[in-house]
Amino acid sequence: MYEMYNIMTVSNIQEANWSSLLARFQPIFNDIERGAVEREIHRQLPFEQVKQLLDAGFGRVRIPVDRGGFGASLPQYLLLLTALAKADSNIAQIFRAHSAFIEAELLQNNVEIQERWFPILVQGGFIGAAMSEKIAATDVTVYLEKKEEGGWILNGKKYYSTGTLYADWMTVYAKYENELAIVMVQTTAQGVTRLDDWDGFGQRLTGSGTTIYDHVDIPEHHLIRFFGKDGMPSGEFMAAYFQLYHLATLAGIVQAELRDAIAYTLSRTRTFRVPGETSPRQDPLVQRIIGRISSIAYAIDAIVRQNAGSLEQYIQGQHRPIGVSNVEEPIDVRVYQAQQIILGLAQEASGLIFEVGGASSVSRKLQLDRHWRNVRTLASHNPASQREQALGNFYLNNVEPTVALHVLQQAVTEKLQVKESVSLPS
């Protein structure tokens, strides 16, 4: 929709040719868009569309050329993601865990892990996620048990397992003694059960339901890494990336809202309380609404592009951008600020789309409400109110958001450990 910005050109990297990437994937995005409304109406899970993208290499866009990928920059990938989200935001979110695994391993630059897993992804392997749990208290209750002969046994249950219904592999957060681990689990392994029980009113096709692990055998080399009291490696960058991924998806949804609002307006030949056949496209009020949605779409797109450029700079130089106070800001601060603005704008646009027409705009056949439902669902990820507080804490007390979260998590963990020790029989 918009011209490429200068942030798309980043020195010192081998970038993929943007026009060739767009030529490769845009026709697939177009096919995906044509079936999006029918899939939403009938809740048809997009297995075919995910496979189509994987066959075309969408799962290896960010993998370096010398490891079999396209070597695209992060801004280029997020532009493709926005275009995919414009076609169907469910499918964009399905790829989130897969994308995050690649970003984390590119940043960690662990040659052994890249040599083991990148070839699998280059050949079309797909990764889902099983990180969070639906329990009374925030904790990890999926456990690893070490086998005497080597390897591990995994037991427990996860929810919000986005993408796992479509995946060959899944990254799982598990606990071993006092440490957390990331393990790679094959979705078809004995003892793994995937349930299509995600009941959210938005992003309904993402497969974000329950995954159960019943004595699942985990080979030693499928344990990616442990991270203990110091927290997750590259926590600042990954927190920013996970959130920016959502914001890029929201950018695509708002562009879809603009597309659908224009198409709906152009199809209409009557106006409320105006006798006879009229052209709503000539109505100044309708023009104003379309203008507002277009402005929101532009603003969100520009903010996402700017943050994508900042993350690319972080990757290349491992340095922080300079903020308005000439103080080095953590990379997640910028993205959290973007989150505060984008969520409100995206929700505004998803309501405005119904103002371009009358009661016919709420027809189930149009599924215009899917945009609002999808925006609201994505906006509920990583509560904005907590992020806003973290921003204030940073500027007032110089406490970085990732550090503050880690301290809180450690305090809760220690409290739980004390509670468990007190409850043990003497």
Stockholm file with secondary structure:
# STOCKHOLM 1.0

chainA/1-426         MYEMYNIMTVSNIQEANWSSLLARFQPIFNDIERGAVEREIHRQLPFEQVKQLLDAGFGRVRIPVDRGGFGASLPQYLLLLTALAKADSNIAQIFRAHSAFIEAELLQNNVEIQERWFPILVQGGFIGAAMSEKIAATDVTVYLEKKEEGGWILNGKKYYSTGTLYADWMTVYAKYENELAIVMVQTTAQGVTRLDDWDGFGQRLTGSGTTIYDHVDIPEHHLIRFFGKDGMPSGEFMAAYFQLYHLATLAGIVQAELRDAIAYTLSRTRTFRVPGETSPRQDPLVQRIIGRISSIAYAIDAIVRQNAGSLEQYIQGQHRPIGVSNVEEPIDVRVYQAQQIILGLAQEASGLIFEVGGASSVSRKLQLDRHWRNVRTLASHNPASQREQALGNFYLNNVEPTVALHVLQQAVTEKLQVKESVSLPS
#=GR chainA/1-426 SS CCCCCGGGCCTTSCCCCHHHHHHHHHHHHHHHHHTHHHHHHHTCCCHHHHHHHHHHTGGGSSSCGGGTSCCCCHHHHHHHHHHHHHHCHHHHHHTHHHHHHHHHHHHHTCHHHHHHHHHHHHTTCCEEEECCCCSSSSCCCCEEEECTTSSEEEEEEESCCTTGGGCSEEEEEEEETTEEEEEEEETTSTTEEECCCCCCSSSTTSCCSCEEEEEEEECGGGEEEEECTTCSTTHHHHHHHHHHHHHHHHHHHHHHHHHHHHHHHHHCCCBTTBCSCCCGGGCHHHHHHHHHHHHHHHHHHHHHHHHHHHHHHHHHHCCCCBCTTSCBCCHHHHHHHHHHHHHHHHHHHHHHGGGGSSGGGGCTTTCTHHHHHHHHHHHTSSCHHHHHHHHHHHHHHCCCHHHHHHHHHHHHHHHHHHHHHHHSCC
#=GC SS_cons         CCCCCGGGCCTTSCCCCHHHHHHHHHHHHHHHHHTHHHHHHHTCCCHHHHHHHHHHTGGGSSSCGGGTSCCCCHHHHHHHHHHHHHHCHHHHHHTHHHHHHHHHHHHHTCHHHHHHHHHHHHTTCCEEEECCCCSSSSCCCCEEEECTTSSEEEEEEESCCTTGGGCSEEEEEEEETTEEEEEEEETTSTTEEECCCCCCSSSTTSCCSCEEEEEEEECGGGEEEEECTTCSTTHHHHHHHHHHHHHHHHHHHHHHHHHHHHHHHHHCCCBTTBCSCCCGGGCHHHHHHHHHHHHHHHHHHHHHHHHHHHHHHHHHHCCCCBCTTSCBCCHHHHHHHHHHHHHHHHHHHHHHGGGGSSGGGGCTTTCTHHHHHHHHHHHTSSCHHHHHHHHHHHHHHCCCHHHHHHHHHHHHHHHHHHHHHHHSCC
//
